[in-house]
């Protein structure tokens, strides 16, 4: 695809607009803490970003916005089907300790009886434009049900890109660079959940790490909640604090550091390394046993595993949860091919297929956080290693997409900008809030683009593979 500005830029022009992009980013609060000082805001830098927005056909962007509400509803309903979650993840849990611990927590709360005030789901569905088709159809890479981040800070990149485009002579950019309402929509969902909980003095707790470079993405959301209702108390807490100081009252109210919790929002606790002892696991259990909204609750967390996403691609499974034929069609249009690696004939067939042509697939474990997927010849090596063990049950196989490339420049601290071939991943956020009687809110909630150089397999901003970006509609 062609970039929105004819490239390359003259050296003098490039030097000037990169300087302005950095300053404009900092002026708009588009920034991270530094790697050298991740626990302090005394020193910050602009967040890594593309100099120009990345193109996507307007038709596809609109379709992805529209389908998000269907995905919200789909995963909400999956999270309520406890038998489905147990059955689909039982094999993976045999060799995946993290999934096993989450399932144990689910079993505990089901036996005791779920008393939560409702469900607060904050999701992000990620897509790439698949260059293996002439239509460049957007195909789903994954859906995230926990700690779906970066939307708040990236909403501050939109005015930066508008300004840079105007500097380069594109003055009518309002229609091509859509507003990103992520902060407002996420904030609205939190306030709705807090209102459903119904205790004015109860707080929204952000569960965070002690060292957090991406703190501004979280703070912007805190400020957004306060803008909706300044009387809402928002507190930051670690898993260790909840596990050590959290108390459950007889009526199942959760008290953390002396304050009642209306919402427990996880920005930490989604990978095994976040759990250094049983105290952190105790934190998740006590929150799940309480009346508070957990975002996500343990069943929604499990619904977002790669294994569940692979199973959804099978015929008839989406239809178990969604009866509307048009919604099912819209959801299925986004799926890429996915295959089970479980012990059995289907898994054996998928393994043989991947060993023969590993370049055609991505091998994914049931893990979040980036840096976990397996590519190319490493797939063959891994499958030959585990094909006769139950460890294979904790992975899935997905068709590898060949994303449509464009050209652009990265604006990264201490890196000279160079014209590079790049590909983008487009994330669509969604919010859903329910009480014990059903859904109260279900919305598309803004967007995120992450862009990387062709040839880089992983796509996470946190691990340095991608830069943040915005969509340019054409």
VOPAGU-2260 file (C-alpha; in pm, 1 decimal, decimal comma):
REM VOPAGU-2260
SITE   aa  ch    i         X         Y         Z
SITE  UNK   A    0       0,0       0,0       0,0
SITE  UNK   A    1     112,1     352,5     -66,5
SITE  UNK   A    2     199,8     567,5     236,8
SITE  UNK   A    3     -14,7     880,0     289,7
SITE  UNK   A    4     277,1    1107,6     185,1
SITE  UNK   A    5     507,0    1049,5    -110,2
SITE  UNK   A    6     835,5     910,4      21,4
SITE  UNK   A    7    1126,4     940,3      70,2
SITE  UNK   A    8    1135,3    1280,8     234,7
SITE  UNK   A    9    1428,7    1508,9     161,5
SITE  UNK   A   10    1689,5    1489,3     437,7
SITE  UNK   A   11    1630,8    1848,0     550,5
SITE  UNK   A   12    1253,5    1797,7     563,8
SITE  UNK   A   13    1288,0    1464,8     744,8
SITE  UNK   A   14    1518,6    1611,3    1008,8
SITE  UNK   A   15    1279,5    1896,7    1082,6
SITE  UNK   A   16     957,7    1693,7    1099,5
SITE  UNK   A   17    1117,8    1428,7    1322,0
SITE  UNK   A   18    1222,6    1701,8    1567,4
SITE  UNK   A   19     872,7    1843,9    1561,8
SITE  UNK   A   20     718,3    1498,4    1600,5
SITE  UNK   A   21     919,0    1433,6    1916,3
SITE  UNK   A   22     831,1    1770,6    2068,4
SITE  UNK   A   23     467,9    1746,6    1965,0
SITE  UNK   A   24     445,3    1398,7    2119,3
SITE  UNK   A   25     583,4    1520,9    2451,7
SITE  UNK   A   26     360,0    1827,5    2440,9
SITE  UNK   A   27      54,0    1603,5    2408,2
SITE  UNK   A   28     155,1    1360,2    2683,1
SITE  UNK   A   29     244,2    1083,0    2440,5
SITE  UNK   A   30     530,2     948,6    2648,0
SITE  UNK   A   31     679,8     660,7    2848,5
SITE  UNK   A   32     903,7     646,6    3148,9
SITE  UNK   A   33    1261,0     558,8    3055,9
SITE  UNK   A   34    1405,7     207,6    3068,0
SITE  UNK   A   35    1682,4     337,3    3294,3
SITE  UNK   A   36    1433,6     476,9    3548,0
SITE  UNK   A   37    1106,5     281,2    3510,6
SITE  UNK   A   38     980,1     358,3    3863,3
SITE  UNK   A   39     993,6     736,8    3838,8
SITE  UNK   A   40     833,4    1009,8    3630,1
SITE  UNK   A   41    1124,9    1245,0    3693,2
SITE  UNK   A   42    1265,4    1138,5    3356,5
SITE  UNK   A   43    1038,9    1059,1    3061,1
SITE  UNK   A   44    1073,0    1034,9    2684,5
SITE  UNK   A   45     837,5    1038,8    2389,9
SITE  UNK   A   46     679,3     702,1    2315,9
SITE  UNK   A   47     820,2     520,0    2010,3
SITE  UNK   A   48     598,6     590,4    1712,0
SITE  UNK   A   49     576,2     601,7    1336,6
SITE  UNK   A   50     638,4     940,4    1178,3
SITE  UNK   A   51     332,4     898,9     954,8
SITE  UNK   A   52       2,2     715,3    1007,3
SITE  UNK   A   53     -42,0     375,3     841,5
SITE  UNK   A   54    -294,3     321,0     561,1
SITE  UNK   A   55    -599,2      95,5     587,4
SITE  UNK   A   56    -901,6      95,3     354,2
SITE  UNK   A   57   -1185,4     290,6     515,4
SITE  UNK   A   58   -1426,7       6,9     433,6
SITE  UNK   A   59   -1226,1    -241,8     639,9
SITE  UNK   A   60   -1171,6      -1,9     927,5
SITE  UNK   A   61   -1547,6      58,2     951,2
SITE  UNK   A   62   -1618,2    -316,2     936,3
SITE  UNK   A   63   -1375,2    -383,9    1221,6
SITE  UNK   A   64   -1536,8    -113,0    1432,4
SITE  UNK   A   65   -1880,4    -261,5    1370,2
SITE  UNK   A   66   -1788,4    -624,6    1445,0
SITE  UNK   A   67   -1633,1    -538,7    1780,9
SITE  UNK   A   68   -1967,6    -538,6    1961,5
SITE  UNK   A   69   -2027,8    -892,5    1833,2
SITE  UNK   A   70   -1689,7   -1003,9    1967,4
SITE  UNK   A   71   -1767,3    -836,6    2301,2
SITE  UNK   A   72   -2089,5   -1033,4    2329,3
SITE  UNK   A   73   -1928,9   -1356,9    2209,9
SITE  UNK   A   74   -1656,9   -1355,3    2475,2
SITE  UNK   A   75   -1895,2   -1240,1    2746,7
SITE  UNK   A   76   -2116,6   -1539,4    2675,5
SITE  UNK   A   77   -1819,1   -1775,3    2661,4
SITE  UNK   A   78   -1714,9   -1647,2    3005,3
SITE  UNK   A   79   -2053,3   -1756,1    3143,8
SITE  UNK   A   80   -2032,3   -2107,9    2997,0
SITE  UNK   A   81   -1817,3   -2266,8    3265,1
SITE  UNK   A   82   -1861,1   -2621,9    3136,4
SITE  UNK   A   83   -1736,2   -2516,2    2792,6
SITE  UNK   A   84   -1427,8   -2347,4    2940,6
SITE  UNK   A   85   -1346,8   -2648,1    3158,6
SITE  UNK   A   86   -1387,0   -2896,1    2874,8
SITE  UNK   A   87   -1192,1   -2697,4    2617,0
SITE  UNK   A   88    -896,0   -2623,8    2846,7
SITE  UNK   A   89    -865,3   -2949,6    3040,5
SITE  UNK   A   90    -600,7   -3093,0    2807,1
SITE  UNK   A   91    -396,1   -2772,8    2795,9
SITE  UNK   A   92    -399,4   -2754,1    3177,0
SITE  UNK   A   93    -216,5   -3086,5    3206,9
SITE  UNK   A   94     113,7   -2932,3    3097,5
SITE  UNK   A   95      37,0   -2560,3    3139,3
SITE  UNK   A   96      65,7   -2471,4    3508,6
SITE  UNK   A   97     -60,6   -2115,8    3459,0
SITE  UNK   A   98    -384,3   -2226,4    3292,7
SITE  UNK   A   99    -419,3   -2499,0    3554,0
SITE  UNK   A  100    -399,8   -2247,8    3840,9
SITE  UNK   A  101    -662,4   -2025,9    3680,0
SITE  UNK   A  102    -893,9   -2325,3    3634,0
SITE  UNK   A  103    -844,7   -2418,9    4000,5
SITE  UNK   A  104    -955,9   -2069,9    4101,7
SITE  UNK   A  105   -1259,9   -2099,9    3876,2
SITE  UNK   A  106   -1353,1   -2433,4    4036,9
SITE  UNK   A  107   -1319,1   -2283,1    4384,5
SITE  UNK   A  108   -1548,5   -1989,0    4318,0
SITE  UNK   A  109   -1803,3   -2205,0    4136,4
SITE  UNK   A  110   -1826,0   -2442,1    4433,7
SITE  UNK   A  111   -1859,6   -2152,2    4674,5
SITE  UNK   A  112   -2100,7   -1959,6    4451,7
SITE  UNK   A  113   -2022,6   -1654,1    4239,8
SITE  UNK   A  114   -2139,0   -1331,2    4406,1
SITE  UNK   A  115   -1976,8   -1069,3    4181,6
SITE  UNK   A  116   -2195,6    -770,6    4099,4
SITE  UNK   A  117   -2146,2    -836,8    3729,1
SITE  UNK   A  118   -1897,7    -848,1    3442,0
SITE  UNK   A  119   -1667,9    -570,1    3323,1
SITE  UNK   A  120   -1504,2    -673,0    2995,2
SITE  UNK   A  121   -1239,2    -454,2    2832,2
SITE  UNK   A  122   -1125,5    -628,1    2514,8
SITE  UNK   A  123    -900,1    -567,0    2218,3
SITE  UNK   A  124    -920,0    -757,8    1891,8
SITE  UNK   A  125    -605,7    -738,4    1676,5
SITE  UNK   A  126    -594,8    -774,0    1296,6
SITE  UNK   A  127    -355,9    -767,2    1003,3
SITE  UNK   A  128    -437,5    -699,7     638,8
SITE  UNK   A  129    -365,0   -1038,6     484,8
SITE  UNK   A  130    -161,4   -1002,0     168,2
SITE  UNK   A  131    -221,8   -1365,2      69,7
SITE  UNK   A  132    -558,4   -1251,4     -71,3
SITE  UNK   A  133    -616,7   -1000,3    -352,3
SITE  UNK   A  134    -873,1    -823,3    -133,4
SITE  UNK   A  135    -620,5    -766,1     151,2
SITE  UNK   A  136    -886,4    -887,0     394,8
SITE  UNK   A  137    -826,5    -804,9     763,8
SITE  UNK   A  138    -777,5   -1128,2     959,4
SITE  UNK   A  139    -778,4   -1162,5    1335,3
SITE  UNK   A  140    -440,0   -1224,1    1497,0
SITE  UNK   A  141    -581,5   -1264,7    1847,6
SITE  UNK   A  142    -826,2   -1120,2    2097,3
SITE  UNK   A  143    -710,5    -991,5    2434,3
SITE  UNK   A  144    -931,8   -1017,0    2742,2
SITE  UNK   A  145    -681,8    -901,1    3006,7
SITE  UNK   A  146    -471,8    -584,6    3033,1
SITE  UNK   A  147    -573,1    -465,4    2685,4
SITE  UNK   A  148    -350,1    -161,3    2696,5
SITE  UNK   A  149    -187,7     126,8    2504,2
SITE  UNK   A  150    -517,1     271,3    2377,4
SITE  UNK   A  151    -510,3     565,4    2617,5
SITE  UNK   A  152    -159,2     686,4    2544,5
SITE  UNK   A  153    -204,5     619,4    2171,1
SITE  UNK   A  154    -513,3     839,9    2163,8
SITE  UNK   A  155    -264,4    1124,9    2220,2
SITE  UNK   A  156     -78,8    1030,4    1901,7
SITE  UNK   A  157    -371,5    1127,1    1676,4
SITE  UNK   A  158    -315,8    1505,4    1713,3
SITE  UNK   A  159      56,8    1451,6    1661,4
SITE  UNK   A  160      -0,5    1272,0    1331,7
SITE  UNK   A  161    -253,6    1533,1    1222,1
SITE  UNK   A  162       0,9    1806,1    1287,5
SITE  UNK   A  163     283,4    1626,0    1103,9
SITE  UNK   A  164      59,0    1556,8     804,8
SITE  UNK   A  165     -31,5    1926,0     787,0
SITE  UNK   A  166     336,3    2021,3     804,8
SITE  UNK   A  167     388,9    1799,0     501,2
SITE  UNK   A  168     107,2    1960,9     304,4
SITE  UNK   A  169    -192,5    1735,7     382,6
SITE  UNK   A  170    -426,7    1991,4     533,6
SITE  UNK   A  171    -763,0    1811,8     519,0
SITE  UNK   A  172    -677,7    1524,0     753,2
SITE  UNK   A  173    -978,3    1516,8     986,7
SITE  UNK   A  174   -1165,7    1256,2     781,0
SITE  UNK   A  175    -859,6    1043,7     710,5
SITE  UNK   A  176    -731,2    1038,0    1069,1
SITE  UNK   A  177   -1033,5     933,5    1278,2
SITE  UNK   A  178   -1088,7    1049,7    1632,8
SITE  UNK   A  179    -988,3     793,9    1893,7
SITE  UNK   A  180   -1249,7     791,4    2172,8
SITE  UNK   A  181   -1078,3     515,4    2368,5
SITE  UNK   A  182   -1030,2     707,8    2694,1
SITE  UNK   A  183   -1390,4     825,0    2703,1
SITE  UNK   A  184   -1533,7     480,2    2628,2
SITE  UNK   A  185   -1315,2     293,2    2877,0
SITE  UNK   A  186   -1386,6     554,7    3142,9
SITE  UNK   A  187   -1759,5     526,2    3080,3
SITE  UNK   A  188   -1743,0     148,2    3127,2
SITE  UNK   A  189   -1560,3     180,9    3459,4
SITE  UNK   A  190   -1811,0     434,4    3586,8
SITE  UNK   A  191   -2102,1     211,2    3483,3
SITE  UNK   A  192   -1952,6     -85,2    3672,7
SITE  UNK   A  193   -1889,6     132,5    3977,8
SITE  UNK   A  194   -2249,9     253,6    3966,0
SITE  UNK   A  195   -2379,9    -104,0    3940,0
SITE  UNK   A  196   -2173,9    -199,9    4245,5
SITE  UNK   A  197   -2367,0      67,7    4428,2
SITE  UNK   A  198   -2140,1     176,4    4714,8
SITE  UNK   A  199   -2032,0     542,3    4677,5
SITE  UNK   A  200   -1723,4     506,9    4899,1
SITE  UNK   A  201   -1596,7     193,4    4722,1
SITE  UNK   A  202   -1290,4     234,8    4500,7
SITE  UNK   A  203   -1168,7     124,3    4159,8
SITE  UNK   A  204    -835,0     -54,6    4214,4
SITE  UNK   A  205    -578,3     -69,5    3934,0
SITE  UNK   A  206    -360,7    -377,9    3990,0
SITE  UNK   A  207     -16,7    -271,3    3866,4
SITE  UNK   A  208     349,8    -367,4    3883,0
SITE  UNK   A  209     595,6    -188,4    4109,3
SITE  UNK   A  210     798,0     -81,4    3802,9
SITE  UNK   A  211     584,1      55,2    3521,1
SITE  UNK   A  212     727,6     236,4    3218,5
SITE  UNK   A  213     380,6     256,8    3063,6
SITE  UNK   A  214     229,7     435,0    3362,7
SITE  UNK   A  215      87,8     723,2    3156,3
SITE  UNK   A  216    -142,0     488,5    2965,9
SITE  UNK   A  217    -284,2     395,4    3307,0
SITE  UNK   A  218    -286,4     748,0    3447,8
SITE  UNK   A  219    -473,3     885,9    3146,6
SITE  UNK   A  220    -746,8     631,7    3217,0
SITE  UNK   A  221    -750,5     722,6    3586,8
SITE  UNK   A  222    -791,0    1088,1    3493,0
SITE  UNK   A  223   -1064,3     993,8    3245,2
SITE  UNK   A  224   -1261,3     817,7    3519,1
SITE  UNK   A  225   -1220,7    1122,7    3741,5
SITE  UNK   A  226   -1342,6    1343,9    3458,3
SITE  UNK   A  227   -1660,6    1134,3    3438,6
SITE  UNK   A  228   -1710,4    1144,2    3815,6
SITE  UNK   A  229   -1449,5    1307,8    4036,1
SITE  UNK   A  230   -1596,8    1151,5    4348,9
SITE  UNK   A  231   -1488,2     801,3    4243,3
SITE  UNK   A  232   -1183,2     689,1    4437,6
SITE  UNK   A  233    -915,8     532,4    4214,7
SITE  UNK   A  234    -627,6     351,0    4383,0
SITE  UNK   A  235    -316,7     169,8    4259,6
SITE  UNK   A  236    -218,8    -157,8    4423,2
SITE  UNK   A  237       2,9    -460,7    4355,2
SITE  UNK   A  238     -96,5    -826,9    4362,5
SITE  UNK   A  239     134,6    -865,5    4660,1
SITE  UNK   A  240     -54,8    -595,3    4852,4
SITE  UNK   A  241    -392,0    -756,4    4780,2
SITE  UNK   A  242    -266,2   -1099,6    4879,2
SITE  UNK   A  243    -107,9    -964,8    5199,1
SITE  UNK   A  244    -361,0    -702,0    5306,6
SITE  UNK   A  245    -688,1    -793,1    5131,3
SITE  UNK   A  246    -971,2    -909,6    5354,7
SITE  UNK   A  247   -1305,5   -1063,2    5266,1
SITE  UNK   A  248   -1597,4    -965,0    5488,8
SITE  UNK   A  249   -1878,7   -1205,5    5576,3
SITE  UNK   A  250   -2098,0   -1041,4    5311,1
SITE  UNK   A  251   -1811,7   -1094,2    5060,5
SITE  UNK   A  252   -1711,5    -729,3    5035,1
SITE  UNK   A  253   -1341,1    -702,7    4947,3
SITE  UNK   A  254   -1140,5    -462,9    5163,3
SITE  UNK   A  255    -793,6    -363,9    5040,9
SITE  UNK   A  256    -578,7    -146,8    5268,6
SITE  UNK   A  257    -894,5     -50,0    5457,2
SITE  UNK   A  258   -1092,8      52,8    5145,5
SITE  UNK   A  259   -1380,4    -140,0    4987,6
SITE  UNK   A  260   -1323,3    -248,3    4627,4
SITE  UNK   A  261   -1594,2    -197,0    4365,4
SITE  UNK   A  262   -1365,3    -288,9    4073,3
SITE  UNK   A  263   -1036,1    -480,7    4058,7
SITE  UNK   A  264    -875,3    -398,7    3723,2
SITE  UNK   A  265    -576,3    -611,5    3624,8
SITE  UNK   A  266    -290,3    -439,5    3445,8
SITE  UNK   A  267     -67,9    -705,9    3597,9
SITE  UNK   A  268    -118,6   -1076,5    3655,8
SITE  UNK   A  269    -143,2   -1205,3    3300,4
SITE  UNK   A  270     187,8   -1393,6    3270,6
SITE  UNK   A  271     353,5   -1649,5    3503,4
SITE  UNK   A  272     640,7   -1412,4    3588,7
SITE  UNK   A  273     392,3   -1182,8    3767,1
SITE  UNK   A  274     338,1   -1457,0    4025,9
SITE  UNK   A  275     650,6   -1493,0    4238,8
SITE  UNK   A  276     476,5   -1670,2    4527,6
SITE  UNK   A  277     139,7   -1807,5    4640,0
SITE  UNK   A  278      58,3   -1463,1    4781,1
SITE  UNK   A  279     -12,5   -1326,5    4431,5
SITE  UNK   A  280    -233,8   -1626,7    4356,4
SITE  UNK   A  281    -414,4   -1565,2    4686,7
SITE  UNK   A  282    -481,7   -1211,6    4562,6
SITE  UNK   A  283    -660,9   -1337,0    4250,8
SITE  UNK   A  284    -860,9   -1590,3    4451,3
SITE  UNK   A  285    -978,3   -1343,8    4715,5
SITE  UNK   A  286   -1083,2   -1094,9    4445,6
SITE  UNK   A  287   -1274,0   -1366,0    4255,5
SITE  UNK   A  288   -1456,4   -1473,7    4571,8
SITE  UNK   A  289   -1571,5   -1117,4    4638,8
SITE  UNK   A  290   -1863,5    -902,0    4524,2
SITE  UNK   A  291   -1629,6    -672,1    4331,2
SITE  UNK   A  292   -1612,4    -654,4    3952,7
SITE  UNK   A  293   -1289,4    -824,8    3846,0
SITE  UNK   A  294   -1165,0    -704,7    3509,0
SITE  UNK   A  295   -1131,6    -961,3    3378,9
SITE  UNK   A  296   -1285,3   -1223,7    3602,6
SITE  UNK   A  297   -1108,8   -1558,1    3585,4
SITE  UNK   A  298   -1352,3   -1713,0    3337,7
SITE  UNK   A  299   -1315,5   -1419,7    3096,3
SITE  UNK   A  300    -937,9   -1442,2    3135,8
SITE  UNK   A  301    -957,3   -1810,4    3039,5
SITE  UNK   A  302   -1194,3   -1733,0    2752,0
SITE  UNK   A  303    -917,7   -1524,1    2597,0
SITE  UNK   A  304    -666,0   -1807,5    2579,9
SITE  UNK   A  305    -531,2   -1910,7    2241,2
SITE  UNK   A  306    -687,3   -2255,4    2281,4
SITE  UNK   A  307   -1038,5   -2110,9    2307,9
SITE  UNK   A  308    -973,8   -1888,8    2005,9
SITE  UNK   A  309    -861,4   -2191,0    1805,4
SITE  UNK   A  310   -1174,7   -2383,4    1901,5
SITE  UNK   A  311   -1398,6   -2092,7    1799,3
SITE  UNK   A  312   -1273,4   -2130,3    1442,5
SITE  UNK   A  313   -1427,2   -2478,8    1424,0
SITE  UNK   A  314   -1769,5   -2510,4    1255,0
SITE  UNK   A  315   -2065,2   -2457,4    1485,3
SITE  UNK   A  316   -1879,5   -2323,7    1788,5
SITE  UNK   A  317   -1948,6   -1950,6    1743,0
SITE  UNK   A  318   -2310,7   -2047,4    1679,8
SITE  UNK   A  319   -2324,9   -2199,3    2027,8
SITE  UNK   A  320   -2300,8   -1845,2    2168,4
SITE  UNK   A  321   -2435,0   -1616,1    1892,6
SITE  UNK   A  322   -2769,9   -1687,4    1725,1
SITE  UNK   A  323   -2781,5   -1388,2    1489,0
SITE  UNK   A  324   -2672,1   -1518,3    1146,6
SITE  UNK   A  325   -2533,8   -1183,3    1029,0
SITE  UNK   A  326   -2326,4   -1145,9    1346,0
SITE  UNK   A  327   -2187,7   -1498,2    1306,1
SITE  UNK   A  328   -2096,1   -1424,7     944,6
SITE  UNK   A  329   -1921,4   -1100,2    1042,3
SITE  UNK   A  330   -1723,5   -1275,7    1316,0
SITE  UNK   A  331   -1621,3   -1572,5    1101,6
SITE  UNK   A  332   -1510,7   -1343,7     817,4
SITE  UNK   A  333   -1227,9   -1227,5    1044,2
SITE  UNK   A  334   -1090,9   -1571,4    1138,7
SITE  UNK   A  335    -764,1   -1708,5    1005,1
SITE  UNK   A  336    -710,3   -2085,2     986,6
SITE  UNK   A  337    -637,5   -2238,8    1327,7
SITE  UNK   A  338    -559,9   -2596,7    1422,5
SITE  UNK   A  339    -544,3   -2807,0    1737,7
SITE  UNK   A  340    -218,4   -2975,8    1833,4
SITE  UNK   A  341    -385,7   -3191,8    2100,0
SITE  UNK   A  342    -294,1   -3557,7    2125,2
SITE  UNK   A  343    -514,0   -3740,5    1873,3
SITE  UNK   A  344    -566,8   -3777,6    1497,7
SITE  UNK   A  345    -648,8   -3409,1    1430,9
SITE  UNK   A  346    -343,7   -3295,0    1623,0
SITE  UNK   A  347    -122,6   -3549,8    1450,0
SITE  UNK   A  348    -241,1   -3423,0    1112,9
SITE  UNK   A  349    -169,3   -3061,7    1208,6
SITE  UNK   A  350     176,6   -3152,4    1337,2
SITE  UNK   A  351     262,2   -3332,8    1014,1
SITE  UNK   A  352     140,6   -3032,5     815,0
SITE  UNK   A  353     350,3   -2789,5    1020,5
SITE  UNK   A  354     665,0   -3003,8    1013,7
SITE  UNK   A  355     638,3   -3024,8     634,5
SITE  UNK   A  356     581,7   -2649,7     584,1
SITE  UNK   A  357     667,5   -2458,0     904,0
SITE  UNK   A  358     695,1   -2126,5     718,3
SITE  UNK   A  359     318,3   -2131,9     662,8
SITE  UNK   A  360     227,0   -2125,7    1033,0
SITE  UNK   A  361     269,9   -1962,6    1372,6
SITE  UNK   A  362     278,8   -2183,6    1682,2
SITE  UNK   A  363     119,1   -2018,1    1985,3
SITE  UNK   A  364     111,5   -2111,3    2355,6
SITE  UNK   A  365    -163,1   -2011,5    2600,2
SITE  UNK   A  366      37,8   -1708,4    2712,9
SITE  UNK   A  367       7,5   -1331,1    2696,8
SITE  UNK   A  368     263,1   -1053,3    2698,9
SITE  UNK   A  369     454,9   -1099,9    2373,2
SITE  UNK   A  370     767,1   -1294,9    2288,2
SITE  UNK   A  371     605,5   -1638,3    2323,8
SITE  UNK   A  372     517,8   -1740,7    1967,1
SITE  UNK   A  373     728,2   -1979,4    1758,9
SITE  UNK   A  374     805,1   -1922,4    1389,9
SITE  UNK   A  375     970,1   -2085,6    1089,1
SITE  UNK   A  376    1212,8   -2374,1    1137,0
SITE  UNK   A  377    1179,0   -2336,1    1514,6
SITE  UNK   A  378     824,3   -2475,7    1477,4
SITE  UNK   A  379     960,6   -2796,9    1326,3
SITE  UNK   A  380    1222,9   -2822,0    1600,2
SITE  UNK   A  381     967,4   -2768,4    1879,3
SITE  UNK   A  382     710,9   -3009,6    1735,8
SITE  UNK   A  383     968,5   -3285,3    1690,0
SITE  UNK   A  384    1063,3   -3231,2    2053,2
SITE  UNK   A  385     708,7   -3247,3    2199,2
SITE  UNK   A  386     502,1   -3449,0    1950,4
SITE  UNK   A  387     500,7   -3754,9    2177,1
SITE  UNK   A  388     420,4   -3567,3    2498,0
SITE  UNK   A  389     115,7   -3392,0    2641,8
SITE  UNK   A  390     300,8   -3060,3    2627,9
SITE  UNK   A  391     170,2   -3026,9    2271,3
SITE  UNK   A  392    -180,6   -2977,1    2417,3
SITE  UNK   A  393     -79,6   -2634,0    2549,4
SITE  UNK   A  394      -9,3   -2498,7    2197,4
SITE  UNK   A  395    -216,1   -2420,1    1890,6
SITE  UNK   A  396    -122,0   -2375,6    1526,7
SITE  UNK   A  397    -236,6   -2076,5    1322,6
SITE  UNK   A  398    -198,7   -1996,5     954,8
SITE  UNK   A  399      67,9   -1734,5     909,4
SITE  UNK   A  400     -53,9   -1416,6     747,8
SITE  UNK   A  401     160,9   -1218,9     506,1
SITE  UNK   A  402      65,8    -863,3     602,3
SITE  UNK   A  403      40,8    -595,0     335,3
SITE  UNK   A  404     354,5    -374,3     349,6
SITE  UNK   A  405     399,0      -1,2     321,6
SITE  UNK   A  406     692,8     233,2     381,1
SITE  UNK   A  407     761,4     463,8     669,0
SITE  UNK   A  408     994,3     603,7     932,4
SITE  UNK   A  409    1027,2     507,8    1298,9
SITE  UNK   A  410    1067,2     781,6    1560,4
SITE  UNK   A  411    1250,3     604,3    1841,9
SITE  UNK   A  412    1483,4     746,9    2109,7
SITE  UNK   A  413    1849,3     733,8    2003,6
SITE  UNK   A  414    1764,5     592,9    1660,1
SITE  UNK   A  415    1823,7     780,0    1334,5
SITE  UNK   A  416    1511,1     769,5    1115,3
SITE  UNK   A  417    1544,3     554,8     802,0
SITE  UNK   A  418    1291,8     472,0     532,7
SITE  UNK   A  419    1191,4     112,7     602,6
SITE  UNK   A  420     942,9    -143,9     473,9
SITE  UNK   A  421     681,3    -178,5     746,9
SITE  UNK   A  422     365,1    -369,8     835,2
SITE  UNK   A  423      89,8    -283,7    1081,9
SITE  UNK   A  424    -141,6    -454,4    1325,8
SITE  UNK   A  425    -474,8    -283,1    1388,2
SITE  UNK   A  426    -638,3    -321,1    1729,3
SITE  UNK   A  427   -1005,1    -252,3    1801,1
SITE  UNK   A  428   -1112,7    -203,6    2161,6
SITE  UNK   A  429   -1448,0    -297,8    2307,1
SITE  UNK   A  430   -1631,1    -253,7    2637,7
SITE  UNK   A  431   -1910,9    -456,2    2792,7
SITE  UNK   A  432   -2071,9    -416,5    3133,8
SITE  UNK   A  433   -2337,6    -644,7    3279,3
SITE  UNK   A  434   -2512,7    -679,5    3610,4
SITE  UNK   A  435   -2658,1   -1006,5    3735,7
SITE  UNK   A  436   -2957,2    -963,3    3502,4
SITE  UNK   A  437   -2776,3    -907,4    3173,8
SITE  UNK   A  438   -2583,4    -666,7    2950,4
SITE  UNK   A  439   -2609,1    -295,5    3027,8
SITE  UNK   A  440   -2340,2    -156,8    2794,5
SITE  UNK   A  441   -2175,3    -296,7    2481,3
SITE  UNK   A  442   -1961,6     -60,5    2270,9
SITE  UNK   A  443   -1674,2     -24,2    2027,4
SITE  UNK   A  444   -1416,1     168,6    2227,7
SITE  UNK   A  445   -1144,4     314,3    2007,3
SITE  UNK   A  446    -843,2     179,4    1823,7
SITE  UNK   A  447    -470,1     114,8    1831,5
SITE  UNK   A  448    -212,5      56,5    1557,9
SITE  UNK   A  449     126,9    -104,4    1614,0
SITE  UNK   A  450     377,0    -100,3    1330,3
SITE  UNK   A  451     698,9    -294,6    1285,6
SITE  UNK   A  452     971,2    -347,1    1029,1
SITE  UNK   A  453     915,3    -637,8     788,7
SITE  UNK   A  454    1097,2    -946,9     911,3
SITE  UNK   A  455    1034,1    -888,8    1282,9
SITE  UNK   A  456     818,6   -1175,6    1406,5
SITE  UNK   A  457     692,3   -1049,8    1742,3
SITE  UNK   A  458     480,7    -736,5    1755,2
SITE  UNK   A  459     485,6    -600,7    2111,1
SITE  UNK   A  460     569,6    -238,6    2187,7
SITE  UNK   A  461     681,1    -334,0    2537,6
SITE  UNK   A  462     946,5    -571,7    2404,9
SITE  UNK   A  463    1070,8    -314,7    2151,7
SITE  UNK   A  464     947,0    -487,0    1838,6
SITE  UNK   A  465     683,8    -231,3    1735,0
SITE  UNK   A  466     613,4     138,9    1746,7
SITE  UNK   A  467     276,7     298,4    1812,6
SITE  UNK   A  468      81,2     432,2    1519,1
SITE  UNK   A  469    -259,6     554,4    1400,3
SITE  UNK   A  470    -477,1     453,7    1102,6
SITE  UNK   A  471    -491,8     657,5     782,3
SITE  UNK   A  472    -822,8     586,1     606,1
SITE  UNK   A  473    -838,1     591,0     227,6
